[in-house]
């Protein structure tokens, strides 16, 4: 992965992968495909004493997340951290009750299995109780529609909005930690058809293929053109299947590609067309501060053109302290939770702050890539 890229494990987006598991939890477990070993670049943080001075938990908004988290990791902070990444921002308390918290996730599994752990109250109230995205990262077309439907129908039953992440583009993560996906673009097109069939008719936010555009320079010119066409088709198929689906395309993050350059790729992939797109997403599995992402996303949207209704969503799951100055992307120390997930940002052109990457799911340094690591989650949340 390139240092500036948001690799799904590195700068990508693989890091926060949520895998939607149907009845069983096997192949969909949140973990980067193809990864058999994870690097350990720094020691695990110390476990707190049995009676830590834990901050009082904030109100828990919604009912519960599914297997939220992404399989690989993506969040390489850029080699040069964004200027806005140095100043910590205030974390908001209550998450939007309009967003759906799926009741299956790695963090909730850990909370249920560790009732006596001194870190449990902080992790449950500040991470487990927040709505987060659900990732679909494995290529299992036969069960895909049912798994997507389980999430979207759960949100519809509560009158809430789920966030889902299709993550199976061929050549994913440029062969890095989150490599994998469909065997080829024809297979991917069929996979997207099955994904779309599970969207139902209620409101749903779709984060379409993190890193698929910001990282496209690893492909040949012909491969890029084919990927752009497939992503444009994916957006159209998703919105035709459910006109209430809001589909967002990959804008990388503020420390990666220049807005005009990123907008050029987005345009070729259909992100400027109302038939396939509602706008862009940024900062997935990364750490850049919200203010910098807002400014960056507005520049991308200005360069993109398209209908005036296009907006942006920002992953605020781990950006409370901004990006590390040294550009570290793999479970960097000193990071904190960012703004609570909400569909009401109060910022023009910014449609939502979302937790696309589930806080506590490792980038591959404090735990295996994509797995929940309680020591890391506690450090982010306390």
C-alpha positions in Angstrom: 0.0 0.0 0.0 1.1 3.5 -0.6 1.7 5.6 2.4 -0.9 8.2 1.3 -3.4 5.6 0.5 -6.2 4.6 2.8 -5.6 1.0 2.6 -8.1 -1.2 4.0 -5.6 -2.2 6.4 -3.2 0.5 5.8 -4.5 3.5 4.3 -7.2 1.6 2.9 -10.4 0.9 4.4 -10.1 -2.6 5.3 -9.6 -1.8 8.8 -13.1 -1.3 10.0 -14.8 -4.0 8.3 -18.1 -5.3 9.5 -19.1 -8.6 8.2 -22.8 -9.4 8.2 -23.2 -12.8 9.5 -26.4 -14.6 8.9 -27.4 -17.3 11.4 -23.9 -18.7 11.7 -20.7 -16.7 12.2 -18.1 -18.3 10.1 -16.7 -17.1 6.9 -18.2 -13.7 7.4 -16.3 -13.0 10.5 -14.7 -9.6 10.3 -11.2 -10.2 9.1 -9.3 -9.4 5.9 -9.5 -12.0 3.3 -6.3 -13.8 2.5 -4.5 -12.5 5.6 -2.9 -15.4 7.5 -0.7 -13.4 9.8 -0.8 -9.9 11.1 2.2 -7.7 11.9 2.8 -6.6 15.4 4.7 -3.4 15.1 4.2 -2.2 18.6 3.4 -3.8 22.0 -0.1 -4.1 23.3 -1.2 -1.4 25.7 -1.3 -2.3 29.3 -4.5 -3.7 30.7 -6.2 -1.4 33.2 -6.2 -2.3 36.9 -9.3 -4.1 38.2 -10.9 -0.9 39.3 -10.0 1.8 36.8 -11.3 5.3 37.1 -13.7 4.9 34.2 -15.5 7.9 32.9 -19.3 7.8 33.2 -20.8 6.1 30.2 -22.8 8.2 27.8 -26.4 7.5 27.0 -26.8 4.5 24.7 -28.8 5.5 21.6 -30.1 2.6 19.7 -30.6 -1.0 19.8 -27.4 -2.8 18.7 -24.9 -3.3 15.8 -24.5 -6.5 13.7 -21.1 -7.8 13.0 -19.8 -4.4 12.5 -16.3 -3.9 11.5 -14.3 -4.2 8.4 -12.2 -6.9 7.5 -9.0 -5.6 6.5 -7.9 -2.2 7.5 -7.8 0.9 5.6 -6.7 3.8 7.3 -3.3 4.7 6.6 -2.9 8.2 7.7 -1.1 10.0 5.0 2.6 10.4 5.1 1.9 14.0 6.0 -0.9 14.4 8.4 -3.5 17.0 7.5 -3.2 20.4 9.1 -6.5 20.0 10.9 -5.4 16.7 12.4 -3.4 18.1 15.3 -6.1 19.7 17.3 -8.5 17.4 19.2 -12.1 18.0 18.6 -14.9 17.7 21.1 -16.6 14.4 21.0 -20.4 14.6 20.9 -22.4 12.5 23.3 -25.5 11.0 22.0 -25.6 9.2 18.6 -28.5 9.7 16.3 -31.4 7.4 17.1 -32.3 7.4 13.4 -29.3 5.2 12.7 -29.6 1.5 13.1 -27.4 -0.4 15.5 -27.3 -4.0 14.4 -27.3 -6.5 17.3 -24.4 -8.6 16.0 -20.9 -7.2 16.2 -17.5 -8.2 17.4 -17.6 -5.6 20.2 -21.0 -6.9 21.4 -19.7 -10.5 21.3 -16.8 -9.4 23.6 -19.1 -7.4 25.9 -21.4 -10.4 26.4 -18.5 -12.8 26.9 -16.7 -10.6 29.4 -19.1 -9.4 32.1 -16.4 -9.0 34.7 -13.8 -7.3 32.7 -13.0 -3.8 34.2 -13.0 -2.3 30.7 -16.4 -3.6 29.8 -18.6 -0.6 31.0 -16.5 1.9 29.0 -16.3 -0.2 25.8 -20.0 -1.1 25.9 -21.3 2.4 26.5 -19.0 4.3 24.2 -18.5 1.8 21.4 -21.0 -1.1 21.7 -24.0 1.1 22.1 -23.3 3.2 19.0 -24.7 2.5 15.6 -22.0 1.3 13.1 -21.7 0.1 9.6 -22.1 -3.5 8.6 -19.5 -4.8 6.1 -20.0 -7.5 3.5 -16.5 -8.5 2.6 -16.5 -12.1 1.7 -17.4 -13.4 -1.7 -20.3 -15.7 -0.8 -23.0 -14.9 -3.4 -25.3 -17.8 -2.4 -26.0 -16.3 1.0 -25.4 -12.6 0.3 -29.0 -11.5 -0.3 -30.3 -13.1 2.9 -27.5 -11.5 4.9 -28.0 -8.1 3.5 -31.8 -8.4 4.0 -31.3 -9.4 7.7 -29.6 -6.0 8.3 -31.9 -3.9 6.2 -35.1 -5.5 7.5 -33.8 -5.1 11.1 -33.4 -1.4 10.5 -36.8 -1.1 8.8 -38.6 -2.8 11.7 -37.3 -0.1 14.0 -37.8 2.7 11.6 -34.0 3.3 11.6 -31.4 3.6 8.9 -28.8 0.9 8.5 -25.4 1.6 7.0 -24.0 -1.2 4.8 -20.6 -1.6 3.1 -20.3 -3.8 0.0 -16.6 -4.7 -0.1 -15.8 -7.3 -2.7 -14.3 -5.4 -5.7 -11.7 -7.6 -7.6 -8.1 -6.6 -6.8 -9.2 -5.2 -3.5 -6.6 -3.3 -1.5 -4.1 -3.7 -4.4 -3.1 -7.1 -2.9 -2.4 -5.7 0.5 -3.7 -6.8 3.9 -7.3 -6.7 2.8 -6.8 -8.4 -0.5 -9.6 -10.5 -1.9 -13.0 -9.9 -3.3 -14.8 -11.4 -6.3 -12.7 -13.4 -8.8 -13.4 -11.0 -11.6 -15.6 -8.1 -12.6 -18.3 -10.3 -14.2 -18.6 -12.1 -10.9 -18.6 -8.9 -9.0 -21.5 -7.5 -11.1 -23.5 -10.6 -10.2 -22.5 -10.2 -6.5 -23.8 -6.6 -6.6 -27.1 -7.8 -8.1 -27.5 -10.2 -5.2 -26.5 -7.5 -2.7 -29.0 -5.1 -4.2 -31.8 -7.7 -3.9 -31.4 -7.6 -0.1 -31.7 -3.8 0.3 -35.5 -3.8 0.8 -37.5 -0.7 0.4 -36.6 1.3 3.5 -33.9 4.0 3.9 -30.4 2.6 3.8 -26.9 4.2 3.4 -24.5 2.3 1.1 -20.8 2.9 1.4 -19.7 1.5 -1.9 -16.3 -0.1 -1.9 -13.9 1.8 0.3 -10.5 2.4 -1.4 -11.8 1.3 -4.8 -11.1 4.7 -6.3 -8.5 6.4 -4.1 -6.2 3.5 -4.6 -6.9 3.0 -8.3 -3.4 3.9 -9.5 -2.3 0.3 -8.7 -4.3 -0.8 -11.7 -3.4 -0.6 -15.4 -5.3 1.9 -17.6 -7.5 -0.8 -19.0 -8.2 -2.2 -15.5 -9.1 1.2 -14.3 -11.6 1.8 -17.1 -13.2 -1.6 -16.4 -13.4 -0.9 -12.7 -15.0 2.5 -13.2 -17.7 1.0 -15.5 -18.4 -1.7 -12.9 -18.7 0.8 -10.1 -21.0 3.0 -12.1 -23.2 0.0 -12.9 -23.2 -1.0 -9.2 -24.5 2.4 -8.1 -27.3 2.2 -10.7 -28.2 -1.3 -9.7 -28.4 -0.4 -6.0 -30.6 2.6 -6.5 -32.8 0.9 -9.0 -33.4 -1.9 -6.5 -34.2 0.5 -3.7 -34.9 4.2 -4.7 -34.5 5.1 -1.0 -31.0 3.8 -0.9 -28.3 6.5 -0.6 -25.1 5.4 -2.4 -21.8 7.1 -1.6 -18.5 6.7 -3.6 -14.9 6.6 -2.4 -13.2 9.9 -2.0 -10.2 8.7 0.0 -9.4 11.3 2.7 -7.9 14.7 3.1 -4.3 13.5 3.4 -4.3 11.4 0.2 -5.2 12.5 -3.4 -5.8 16.1 -4.5 -9.6 16.9 -4.7 -9.5 17.5 -8.5 -7.6 14.3 -9.1 -10.0 12.3 -6.9 -13.0 14.0 -8.5 -11.8 12.9 -11.9 -11.9 9.2 -10.9 -15.2 9.6 -9.1 -16.8 11.1 -12.2 -15.6 8.2 -14.4 -17.1 5.8 -11.8 -20.6 7.4 -12.0 -20.4 9.4 -8.8 -21.6 12.6 -10.5 -24.8 10.9 -11.8 -28.0 11.0 -9.8 -28.9 7.7 -11.3 -26.0 6.0 -9.4 -24.8 8.3 -6.7 -25.8 10.5 -3.7 -22.3 11.7 -3.2 -19.0 10.7 -1.7 -17.5 9.3 1.6 -14.2 10.0 3.1 -11.8 9.0 6.0 -13.0 5.4 6.2 -10.7 3.6 8.8 -8.6 6.7 9.0 -8.0 9.4 11.5 -8.1 12.8 9.8 -10.0 15.5 11.8 -13.6 16.2 10.9 -13.0 19.9 10.0 -10.3 18.9 7.5 -12.5 16.3 6.0 -15.5 18.7 5.6 -13.3 21.1 3.7 -11.8 18.4 1.6 -15.1 16.8 0.7 -16.6 20.1 -0.3 -13.6 20.7 -2.7 -14.1 17.2 -4.1 -17.8 17.8 -4.6 -17.1 21.2 -6.3 -14.7 19.6 -8.7 -17.0 16.6 -9.3 -19.9 18.7 -10.5 -23.2 16.8 -10.9 -26.6 17.6 -9.4 -26.7 20.0 -6.5 -28.1 17.4 -4.1 -24.8 15.4 -3.9 -23.4 15.3 -0.4 -20.7 13.7 1.6 -20.4 11.4 4.6 -17.4 11.2 6.9 -16.1 8.3 9.0 -15.6 9.8 12.5 -15.1 6.6 14.4 -11.4 7.2 15.4 -10.6 10.8 14.5 -11.1 12.6 17.8 -7.5 13.5 18.0 -6.9 13.8 14.3 -4.2 11.9 12.3 -0.8 11.2 13.8 1.9 13.7 12.7 4.2 10.9 11.6 1.6 9.4 9.2 1.2 6.1 11.1 -1.9 4.3 10.0 -1.8 1.0 11.8 -3.5 1.3 15.2 -1.6 4.4 16.1 -1.4 5.4 19.8 -3.0 8.5 21.1 -6.2 8.3 19.0 -9.7 8.7 20.4 -13.3 8.2 19.3 -14.6 11.0 17.1 -18.1 12.5 16.8 -21.0 10.3 17.4 -22.8 8.9 14.4 -25.6 11.1 13.2 -27.6 12.0 10.1 -27.9 15.6 11.2 -24.5 17.3 11.0 -25.5 20.9 10.8 -22.9 21.3 8.0 -24.0 22.2 4.4 -23.3 19.4 2.0 -22.3 17.0 4.8 -25.0 14.4 5.0 -23.7 12.3 8.0 -21.0 11.5 10.4 -20.8 7.7 10.5 -18.8 5.0 12.3 -17.9 3.0 9.2 -14.9 1.4 10.9 -15.8 -0.1 14.2 -13.5 1.3 16.9 -11.5 -1.4 18.5 -11.2 -3.6 15.4 -7.5 -3.7 14.7 -5.6 -2.5 11.6 -3.2 -5.4 12.2 -0.7 -4.1 14.8 -2.5 -4.4 18.1 -4.3 -7.5 17.0 -5.0 -9.6 13.9 -6.3 -7.4 11.1 -10.0 -6.8 11.4 -10.4 -8.5 14.8 -11.7 -6.8 17.9 -8.9 -5.9 20.3 -10.3 -4.8 23.7 -7.1 -3.1 24.8 -7.2 -1.0 21.7 -10.9 -0.3 22.1 -10.4 0.8 25.7 -7.6 3.2 24.7 -9.8 4.8 22.1 -12.9 5.1 24.4 -11.5 6.1 27.8 
